[in-house]
Amino acid sequence: MFGRRYSEGLHQAIEAKEGVRVQDETQALATITFQNLFRMYDKLAGMTGTAETEEAEFGKTYDLEVSIVPTNRPMVRNDYPDQIFKTIEAKYNAVALECEEMHKSGRPVLVGTVSIERSEYLAGVLKRRGVPHKVLNAKHHEKEAEIIKLAGQREAVTIATNMAGRGTDIILGEGVPALGGLHIIGTERHESRRIDNQLRGRAGRQGDPGSSRFYLSLEDELLRLFGGDRISRIMEMLKVEDDMAIEAPMVTKAIENAQKKVEMHHSSIRKSVKDYDDVMNQQRDIIYKQRSEILDGGDLRPVVISFLERLVQGTVPTYATAGVPPGEWDHAGLIQELAQHVPLIASLTPDELDMADIAGLTEYLVDQATTAYEVKESTVGAETMRELERMVILRVIDQRWIDHLHEIDALREGIGLRAYGQKDPLIEYKREAHTLFQDMMQGIRMDAVSMLFHMQIEYALPQFQSVMPESMHFMHGDENLDDES
C-alpha cells in the first residue's frame, strides 16, 4: 500500500520492529465513512447478483429499494444440503475424494476456500492423491482470469479463494453439460450468505446445468461459535464416525440462521459507525460550506466584523457577571483579555467602561473593536485587507479542523466506557462532540481576529547592484582608500 500508513502508532511500531527509520505519524486532514460518502451523490444505484440478503440495510442506510430481476433462462442448478464432519481433516479428505471421482468422470469441479492457507492445504491433499489441479489465490489477476475461464473444461479441477477470478465467465467445455455441468464445492460457510451465493452462482449460469455442495466440520469457526455444540451432541448420540458425514436440511437451515445472526451483528456495527459519523457529518458540512464560500471569492469583511462581535460577546460575561453590581466588574481584566486579540483596546481605561448594564458595555466594546479594525484596514489598504482576510481565515479553519479531528478521534476511542456508568455512549458522544465543535468555532474566531490585527505587512525594496571599478576597494580601520582609487 504505497503512500499509506497505519495510524495510532502502529506503523511506528512496525518500523521499530523491522529496524528501519521510525517516521512521524501522519496527520488526518479529512475523514468520512463510506456510507456518508455514497450518500453525497445525487443519484445512487447498483447491480449485483447477491443484494437480496442485504435488502434491509440498503433500505435503512441509503433509502434504496432492491428489485430482483428474473434470470434470462430457467435456473436448473442443484444445490445439495451441506455435509458436516467432525474434524477439518475428515472434511478435506471428503472434498478430495469427491474431486477425484468427478475428475475420473470427466466433470469439472471448482472448489471455493475462505483463505490462501486453506487453498494450499487442499492442494497438498489432492497432490498426494494424484489429482491434477490448478490453484488461484487472488494474487495474479490477469493469469487467474485465464485459469478461471478454463474451469468448465472436461476433467478440470480448480481451487480458488472466494475472491479469485470473479468477473470472468466460466464457459462449459464440449460434452460437459451432458455430464451435469460445473460442480461447485464450498469448503466452509462464510459469515455472510452473500459470499456463499457468489460461489454457488459460478455454476448454472444462463440455463447451464450445474450443482453445488458445502462441506463443513464442527471445527469451522462459524459452527464453533453458533450451534456447533448441539450438532456435536447429536453426532455423539448417533455414534457417527470421524470420517462419516451427517446431511440434514434442518442442520443446513440452522447454519443459515447462524449466518443471519452474524450478518445482523456486522450490520449493527456498520449502523453504529454511521450513527457516530452522522454527528461529524453535520460538523463537516458546516466547515466545508464555510471553506467553499471563502474560496468562491466573496467579501469576507462582514465575516470578520461578526467574528469581532462574537468575540466581545463571548468575553464580556466572564468579567461583567449579571447580578453583580457594575462597580464590582473587572474592567481592567476585560481590557487586558480583549487587548490580546485587538491591540487598540489596550488604550481604553476602566473608567471608560463604567456603564450601567452588560448590553451597553458590550455594544461599546463592539464599536471600539470595529473602529480598531477600520484603522488597521486604512493602514494596509482595503484591497490588501481583503486578501489577508481570505488567506488568514482559510488557514485558521484548516488548522483548527485538523486539531478537532484528533480530539474527536480521542473522544470516540473511549466513549464506549460510558456504558458502564449506565449512560448511552451515542448520546454522550453527541453532547461532547457538540461542545468540542463550539470550542473549535470560538477558537477560529479568536485566532482569525488575533492574526489579522497582529499581522504586519513587509514590502520588499528592489535590490540595486552597485557597479564599482575593479581597482576600487575599501580598507578596514582608519586606512584610507589606496592611490589607485
N, C-alpha and C positions, 0 to 999 in steps of 0.2 A: 504494500500500500504506500507507494512513493508519495511523499508530501503529507502523509497523515501521521499523527502522533497520538498515543493514548493519553488520557487526562488523569488528573488527581495523583500525579507522581508515579503512575505505573510505568510510563515509558522510561523515566529516570532510573527506576529500579531495574528494568531490563538492561539499560545501558551500563549500569554499575556491575550487574551480574556478568555481562559479556565483556567487561573490561575495555569499553570504548569511552570516548569523551562524553561526560554527562552534560547535556544541553539544558537550557532553561525551559521551563514548562510553557507551552503555547497558551495564548490567551484567546478566549472565545469573544469574537466581535459581534456575533449574532447567532441566535438559536431558534429553531422551530421544529415542531413534530411533523411527521408525515401527514397526520390527519389534518392539521391546520394548514399545511402547505397545499394539500389537494383541495381543501375547501376554499382556497383563494381563487380557483378557476371559475369562470362564469358558467362553463359547461363541463360536466363530468360524465363519462361513460366508459364502459369497458366490455370485453368479451372474453369468456373463459369457459371451459367445459366443466368446471368444478365450483361454480359460485353458489350453488343451491345450499350447500351446508353452511355458508356464511351469510345467508339471506338476512337474518335478523340484525347482524352487525352492520351490513351495508345500509339498511334502513335507518338504524339509530344514529350512526355516525355521519353518513353522507346524504341521507334522505334519498337514497337510490332504491328503486324497485328492481327486483331480479325477475326477468322474464325467461322462461325456458322455451327454447326453440326446438321443435321436434327434429329427430335425426332425418337425414336425407333419405336413408334406406332403413328398413327394419333392422334393429339390433338383435343378432342371433347368438351373441357370446354366452357361454355357460359360466356362471360364477358359482363355483363349488363351495360348500361350507369349509370353514377353517379346520385344519388338523392340528391337534395340540399334543405335544410330547412333554415328558417330564424334564428332560435336560436339553441344553443347547446342542450338545454333541449329537444326541439322537435325532434332533430336528434336522441338522445339516446332513447327516447320513441319509435321512429320508429324502431330502431335497436332491442330493447327489444321485440316489437310486432312481428317482423319477427322471432326472436329466438324462441318465444313462439309457433308460428304457425309451424315452422319447427320441433320443439320438439314433438308437437302433432302428426305430420305426420310421425314421426319416422326418419326423415332425420337428419344426424349430421351437426352441424354448428361449424365453427372455426372463432372467432371474433378477429381481429387484432387491437391493440391500440398502440398509439405512446408513452405512458408513463404508469408508475405504477399507478399514480393518476387516470388516465382515466379508467384503468382496474378496480380499486376498486369502482369508481363511477358507472360504468356499472353493476358491480356485485351487488351493492346495489339496482339498478333499477330492475334487474332480481329477486333478493330475494323478493322484495315487490310483484312482480307478481307471485311468487311461482314457478319459473322455476329452476329446479336443474341444476347446472353448476359447472365447475372447473376453477380455475384461475391460470395462470402461469405468474410469474413476472421476469423470468431470474435470480432467486436467488439460487435455489437449482437444479443444473444441472441434477444429477442422477435421482432425483424424477420426474423432469419435462420430461425427456426422456420417462419415463414410462407413464406419463399422456398424452403426445402428441401422443404416439403410439396408444392410445385408442380413439383419437379424431375422428376416422372414424367409430366408432361403432354406432349402432342404438340409436337414441334419445340423443346422446351426444351433450352437449353444452360446448364449451371450449373457455375461454377468455385468450388471450396471448398477451404480448407485442411483437412487430415485431421481436425482437431479441430472444425470448424464444423458446427453443425446436428445433432450427434449426439443421439439420443434422440427424434427426430421421424420417424414413419413416412412413407415415400415411396409414395404411392398412384398406381398407373399410371392414366393417362387413358384415355378411351374409344378403342378401336381400337389402343392401344399394344401389348398382348400379342400381337396378330397380327403386328405389325412386328418382334417379337423381344424386347420389353420394354426395360427401362432398361439402357443400356450404360455401364459404368464404365471410366474411363481413369485410370491412375496415371502421373504424370509422373516419378516417381522411386521407387526402392525405399527404404523406411525401414530404419533399423538393426535394428528389431525386426519379425519376421514378424507379430506380433500386430497392429501398426498397419496393415500391408498387408491382413491378413484382415478388419479392421474396415471398410476401404474397400471391399473386394470384397463384403462382406456386405450392403452397401446395396442390391444387386440380387439378384434371385432369392429374395425373401422369401415365405414362405407359399405356396410352389409356383409363384410367378410366373416367367415366363421372364426371361432376362437374360444378360448376358455381361460379361466384364472382360478388360482387357489393360493391361500395363505397358509404357511407353515409356522406354527408358534411353539414356544416352550414356556413352562412355568417360570423359567429363569429370565424371560424377557422383562424389560423394565416396566412396560405398561401392565402386564399381568401381575408382576410382583407388587405394584402399587395399588392396583384395582382388581380385587376379586380373585387373585391367584390362589390364596389360601383355601377358599371354598372349593375351587376346581381341584386343588391338590387333595383335599379330603375325599372328594368323590372318587378320584383315581385310586387313592389308597384303599377305599372301601371296596371298589370293584377289583382290586388287586391287579391293576394294569402294570405290565412290564415297562421298563425304561424305553425299549425300542418300539413300543406299541403306541398308537395314537388314538385319541378319542375324537369323534366327529359328531357334533350335535348342533343343530340350528339354534338351540337355546343358548349354548355357550357363545356362538357367534354373535347373537343378539346382546348377550351380557358384555362382550368385548366392545361392541359399538356403543353401548351405554357408557362404558368407561371412557371411550374416546370423546363422547359428548361432554362428559364432566371436565375432561382436560381442556377441550375447546372453550367451554364456558369459563374456566379458570383463566385461560390466556386472554379471552375476550374481556373479562373483568379487569385484567391488568392493563390492557390497552385503553379501556374506558377510563381507568384511574389516571393514566398518563395524559389522556385528552382532557379530563376534568381539571387537572393541575395546570396543564398548558393553556387552557382557556383563560385562566387568570392572567397569565403572562401575555396571552394574545391580545387582550384588551389594552394592556400597557404598551405592547408592541405597536398596535395600531395608532395610538396617540403619538408616540415618539416618531414613528416613520412618517406620519402625516405632517408633523412639525418640520421634519427634515426636508420633505418634499416641498413644502411652502417656502422654506429658505432657499432651496436650490432653484426654485422656479423664478427667483429674482424679484419678489415683491418687496415693498418698502417695510423695513424692519424697525423704523423709528417708533411707531406705536407699540410694538412688542417690547422694546427696551423701556419705554415710559411705563408700561404695565408692570414690567419687572420691578422698576423703582417703587411703584405704588405698593405692590405685594410685599416687597422687602420692608418698607416702612411699616405697613400694616401688620406684618408678622413680628416686627421687633418691638414696637411701642408697648404692647400689653405686658412684656416682660419687665419693663421699668416703670410703667404707669398702670398700676393694677386698679381695676374697678372696685369701689368700696373703700379704697384708701384715700384719705384727704389729699388734694393736689399738692399741698405744701410738703407732703412726705414722699412725693415721687422722686425717683433717682434720675434727675435731669442730666447730671454730669455723666452717669453711666450710659444713658441713652445716646448722648452726643458721641461719646467715645466708641460705642458699638457701631453706630452708623458711619462714623468717620473712617472706619476701616475699609468701607466699601465706597463711600462718597467723600473724598478728602475735604471738600469745601465746607462740609457740615461742621468740621472742627473749629471753624471761625465763629460759630454760634456760642452764645453764653447761656448758662442755665436760666438767667433772668428772662431771656427772650422766649423761653419755653414755659414760662409761668402762665398757664391757661387753666380755665375752669373745668374743662371736660376733655376726655380722651379723643373724641371726634375732632374737636378743634385743634388739638395738638397734632393729631395725625395729618389733618389737612394742611396745616402749616408746614410740617416737615416734608410732605409730598411736594408742596410748592417749592421749597428750598432745594430739594433733590432735583426737581425738574429744571429749575433755574441753573443749577450747577452743571447739568448735562448740556444745557444750551450754551453755557460758557465754554465747555470742553469742545462742543461742536464748532463754535465760532473760531476756536484756536486752530483746529486741524483742517477745517473746511467741511462743508456738508457732503460733498461727493466722496471725500476720503472717509468720512464717518460712516456713510452707508456701506462702504466696502469693508471697513473694520467690523461693523455690526454683523455682517454676514459671516465673515471668517471666524470671529470670536464665538458667536452663538453656536455655530455648527461644530466647532472644535469642543466646546464645553459639553454640548449634548452628547457627542460621541464618547467622550471620556467618562462622563457620568453614567451613561448607559452600560458601558463595559464593566464599570465597577458594580453597577446594580446587578448585572448578570451573575457576577461572583457571589454577591450577597444572597441572591435568590437561590443559587445552587446550594450554598451552605444551609439555608433555611429548609430547602426541600429534602436535604440529606437527613436531617434529624427530626423532621416534623412528625414522622410516624410514631415516635416515642410518646407523643401527647396522648395516644390512645390509652396508655397505662394510667393516665390521670382522668379517665372517663370523659375525654374531650374528643370531638370529631376532628381528626387531623386536617381534613379538607377545609373545614370552616376556619380553623386556626391559621391554616396556610393563607387563605383568602384575606383574613384580617391583618396578619403581619405583612403580607406582600403589599397590601394597600398602604400600610404605614411606611414601608420602605420606599414605595413609589412616591408618596407625598414628600418624604425626606429628600429623595432624588430631585424632584421638581424644584423644591426650595433651594437645594444646592446649585442647580442650574442657574436659577435667578441670581443667587448671590455671586457665583463665580463669574457670570457674564457681566454683571454690573461692575464688579471689582476690577476685572481685566480691562474693561472699556475705559474706566476712569484712570487707571494706573498706567495704561499703555502710552509709551512715548514714541513719537514719530521721528525717525532719524533720516535726514536727507544726505545722500552720498554726493559729495562735491566731485566734479570732474578732476581727474589726475593729470597734471601737466608735467611732461618730462622735460626738464631743463637741458638745454644743449650747451655744453661747456667745451671750450677748446681743449685739445688733448694736453697742451702744455700747462693748463691751469689746474692747480690743486691746492687744497687747504692744509695748513700746518696746525698741529695741536699746540696748546700752551700759548706762550706770548710771542712765538715766532711769527714773523711777517711772511707774506707771500714771496716766493723767490723772484729773482730778477726777470726770469723769462715771462712771468705773468704780467 
